[in-house]
Amino acid sequence: MDLLDVTDIVFDPDFCDTSLTVKRRVVGVDDDGFPTTVDTVTPFSGVVTVDRSVEAQMRMSGQTVTGTILVITTERLIAGESGRAGDIVTYQNREYLVKSVDSYTSYGAGFVQAHCELLPFDGGNS
């Protein structure tokens, strides 16, 4: 299967979204011992599909809106690792936290599919 290269489809203009950005968050500690985060925003391209529909949930404390997208890209998105918090993907002016990543880096040029959850959890502005 390592000869299968899906990048032709991932970068096909009929499917590819070139307006995506990823916010990489490096976590450290300042001189006073408090956690700090340094963000770097980088544009990237990929295919975005619905992973789980946007859904309103009524609770005693109020309403929340949740939903997830699936991002397929050659950009190596992460859900977090030592010294780095999970990436945040911006899609259609909404931010999504990368919750998990399925790696297919040995398939042709390699790609990942990232499951991303809508932020803020109240759904934000439409």
Helices and strands as residue ranges (DSSP letters): H 7-10, E 17-29, E 35-59, E 62-73, E 84-91, E 94-104, E 111-119
